């Protein structure tokens, strides 16, 4: 069940990440996918270290942070 919440929050976070991270975007589909992947990665990493979020807002914030970090990594490697 927690995995489904990560997916939904990741999609929402992708949209928010697209608003937060300005500049050359990935388009609406790309932003949603990046947010989804960022949310899954951030959620998995936080659960690995023993930190769990219990509310939807905490999951969305976690996914947004993961999405922003993922966008920063993608942009770093695109420049090279």
PEKABEL-V872744 format. One record per pair of residues at least 12 apart in sequence whose ideal C-beta (glycine too) atoms are under 6 Angstrom apart, sorted by the first residue. I is the first residue (numbers start at 0). J is the second residue. Records with the same first field share a line. If there is no record, write none. Layout:
# PEKABEL-V872744
I->J ; J
This chain:
# PEKABEL-V872744
4->58
5->38 ; 39 ; 42
8->38 ; 58 ; 59 ; 62
9->34 ; 35 ; 38 ; 39 ; 62
10->31 ; 35
11->59
12->34 ; 38 ; 59 ; 62 ; 63 ; 66
13->30 ; 31 ; 33 ; 34 ; 35 ; 66
15->63
16->34 ; 63 ; 66 ; 67
17->30
20->67 ; 70
33->66 ; 69 ; 70
34->66
37->65 ; 66 ; 69
38->62 ; 65
40->65
41->61 ; 64 ; 65
42->61
